[in-house]
Amino acid sequence: MSVIKSHSVGNGDMFYIEHNSDNLTLIDCCLNYDDYELLAELGELASSKGVVRFISTHPDDDHLRGLDRLDDHIGISNFYCVANQATKPNQTDSFDRYCELRDSTKAFYIQKGSGRKWMNRDDNVRGSSGINVLWPNPNNFLYRLALLEAAEGECPNNISAVIKYSMQGGVTALWMGDLETEFMEAVEDEIKLSPVDILFAPHHGRDSGRVPDSMLETMSPRIIVVGEAPSKHLHYYPGYNTITQNRAGDIVFECETGAVHVFTSNDYKPGYLENWSKYRKGYCYAGTLDLTDPR
């Protein structure tokens, strides 16, 4: 079994994948100064794994806030990010730490098709973690333009990476950072999409990051997780099964062969999930997604 957790951190994103191996993948960071329990949880997880990787989808404040505290606590030794020279008009300790890690020997620069041992390659020591990078293409003109804008201190949303996690015989999940709708429409043909079970809506579910219909049709997501942006800015993806993190709180997906059991920190019961009578200490059982059901 593997576990995907989407943390309820307010207006920001923070996830981890506890693989069914000695790997742990952290995706983005949004720690507030009083998030001691969350920091302790991540520290305990990291100490129990042989390989810990941190993936930064892009260097925006609500995806790297508290990165300095997290690094001080767990010691990030594998830092995955897109190659960039992003700057900020207002420096923060978190962004300074991002730049330090980005420009260090701990960095591994990700792009479409990236391969690395234990991320998506196995050997006689341990297997693949099922992490694949679908975007960016560093040769794409619009992406290069977005890199230049980020280097000049402008918004880095469109240098976001697209990350896919697949568990053999089980779940497929997709993260898209903060990609914006017009940018997705322009580069869609270069992103090799396929059906997914869980889609974490880009830009926290904001309407400005609404996934184009053609991409949704290709992915045919069984669940779309809509993030914690203010409700007036959210796109709720009518016609698709959703979990709204504003209501659900922390969301834990226990992933096993053929099924995903969903737990939330708030009492939340989306009607489309089945009741398999599962339990997770400290959480409410929201239901189970049967992956063997036809789409």
N, C-alpha and C positions, 0 to 999 in steps of 0.2 A: 504494500500500500504506500502511496505517496500522499502528501498533504500540501495543498495550496492555500495560503492565507492572504486575504485582502484586508489590511488593517484600516480601521475607521480612524482617520487622522485629521478630519476636517477637510479643508480645501487643499488637498494634496494627494499623493499616491505613495503607497508603500506595500510591498508584497514579499512573501517568501515561498519557495518550493522546498519542502523537506522531502527529498527523493527517497525512493525505496532502496537506498544504498548509503554509503558514507559520504554523500554529497549534499550540500546545502546551497541553494541559489537565492540570493537577495536581489530584489528588483526595486530600485529607487529608494529614497529615504525622505521621510517627512516627520521628524521628531520635534516635539515641543519640549521646552525645558523641564516640564514636570512629568515626562513620560518615563518614569523610572521603571515601572513594571514592564513596559514594552522593551526597554533596553535590557533588562534582566532576562526576559524571555529569549531575546535574540542571542544574548551572550551564552545562555545555557545550551541553546540549539547549536551554536557555532562550536562550542567546546566539545560537543559529542560527535562531530563530523571530521573526517579526514581531509576533505576538500571543501572550502568555502569560497564562493565567487560572488562578487557584487557586480550587478549589471546596472549601469546608469543609462536610461533611455535617452536623456538629454539634460543639459545643465541649467534647468530652470529652478528657481528657489523652492517651489512647492514639490520638487522631486529630489532635492538634495539637502533640504533643511535638516540640520543636526548631523550631517555627515561627519563632521569633525568629532562629535561625541561618540558616534557609532564606531568610527575608526579607532579612537582612543580606547574604546571598551573591548572590541573584538580583534583589532589589528588586521585590517583588510590587506591581504597579500595578493589577491587576484582581482584586479579592478578592470572591468570591461566597459568600454565606452567607444563612441565613434571618434575618429581622429578629427580634432577640431582645435581652433584657437579662440574660442568664445571668450569675450570679456564682458564685464558688467560696469555700468556707470556708478553703481553703489556696491562696493566690495563688502562681503560678509565673511565670517570665519568659515562658514560652510562652503562657500564658493572658493575661498582660498585653499581649503583642503581638497576640494574637487580638482583644482588646477595642479596642486602638488601631486596627487595620485595620477591624474591624467598624463602628466609629463614625467613620470617616474618609470623605473624598470618594472614596477608592479602592474603597469597598464598593458592590456591586450586590446588592440583596436579592432572593433567589429565592423563588418560590412556584409552585404548580401553574399551568402555562400561560405561564410567563415567556418573554418574547421579547427578544432583543438581537442587534444586528448582529454577525455573525460567530460568535456562539454557535449560533444556529439561523436566522439571517436572512443573506441575501447582498446584495451590491451590486456595483457595477462595479469595485470594488477587489479583493475576495476573496469566496469562497463561504462557505456555512454549515459549521460544524464538526459538525453533527449531534447537538448536545447539547440534550436537552429535559428539563424538570423536571415530574415527574408528581405530586409532593407536596412541600410541604404546601398545604392549603387553610387560609389564615389565619382564615377565618370558622368553621371547625369547632370545636365546643365542646370536644371532648377535646384537640384540638391547643392551643387557647387555655389550657386547664388545664395542659397540659405546659409551656407557655411560662411560666406563673406559677410553677410548681414550680421550673423552671430559674432563674428570677429570684430565688428564695429560696434558691438554693444547692443544690437537690436535683439528682438525676441528670438530665442533658439528653438521654438516649437517644431519647426519643419526640418531640423536636423535629427529628429527622433528616430530611433531604431525600431524596427518591427521584430518582435521576438516570439517564436513559437515553441511551446513545450508539448511533447508527445510522450505518453506512457505506453509501452508496448501492451496491446490488448485492452487499453483503457482510454483515458481522457486525452483530448487535444485542447490546449488553451492558447490564446493569442493576446499579446500586449502591443499597443501601438503608440505609446508615449502620449504626446500632445499634438500629433499631426492634425492639421487643419483641413477642412473639407475641400477647399479649392485645390490645395496641394495634392491631396489624395486623388482627386479626379484627374489631375495632370500626370501623375506617375503610375496610375493604376496598372497599366499594361506591363510595367516592369516588376511588379510585386507578384510573385508566384503564390497565389492563394489557393486554398483547398478547404473542404469542410472542417469546421471546428465545433467543439462542444461548448466551450466557454469563451466568450469575447469580452475583454475588459475595454469598454468603450473609451476611445481616445478623448483627451482633454477633459477628463473627469465626467464624461457624458454631456458636456456642453454642446449646444446647438452649433457652435462654431467648429466643433470637431465631429460633426455628424458624419458617420460612415456612409459613403455613396451607396445608393440602392443596388447598383450593379455589383459592388464588392460584397454587400450583404447576401445577395443571391448566390454568389459563388461560395461564400463561407457557410451559408445556411446555419448560423449559430443556434444551438439548442437553448442557450442562456446568454443574455447580454447583461453584464454588470454595469449599471449606471452609477457613476461616482458621486462625490459629495459637493459638487458645485451648488450655488444657490438654486433653488427649484425653478425660479423664473428663467434661468439660463439653460436648463436641462432639455435635452431631446430624449423622449421616452420610448422611442422605437416601437411605434404601434404595429401590431401584427407579429411581434416577437415576444417570447418569454423573457422577462427581465427580473433582475433583483436590484432594487434601488438602495444603495448603501446608506443614504440619508435615513432610511427607515430600518434597515437591517442591522446597522452597526458593523462590528467585525464579522467577516464571512470566512468560514473554514470549509474547504472542499476536501473531504476524505475520498481519495481516488483509488479504486480497486478495479480488477478486471471486470469490464462490462457495466460498471456502475460508479456513480459519484454521489456520496452522501453529503448533504448540505446542512451546515450548522451556522447559527447567527448568535451574536451577543444579545440582540433584542428579540422578543417574541415576534416571529415573522413567518407567515405561512402562505407562500405563493401557491395558488390552486393547481398548478400544472405538475407539481412534484408528487411522487408516489410515497405512501407511508410504509416504510420497511422497519419501523420501530427501532431506530438506531439511537445511540446515546453517546454523548461526549461531555465529559465533566466541565461544568462552567458555561455550557452553551445550550441554546434551544435548538431542537431538531426541526429543521424546516422541511425536510423531505428528501427523497432520493430521485436522482435522474438515472433512468434505466437506459444505458447506452445501446442495449440490444434492440430497443424499439426502433422501427424505421422512422426516418425523418419525415 
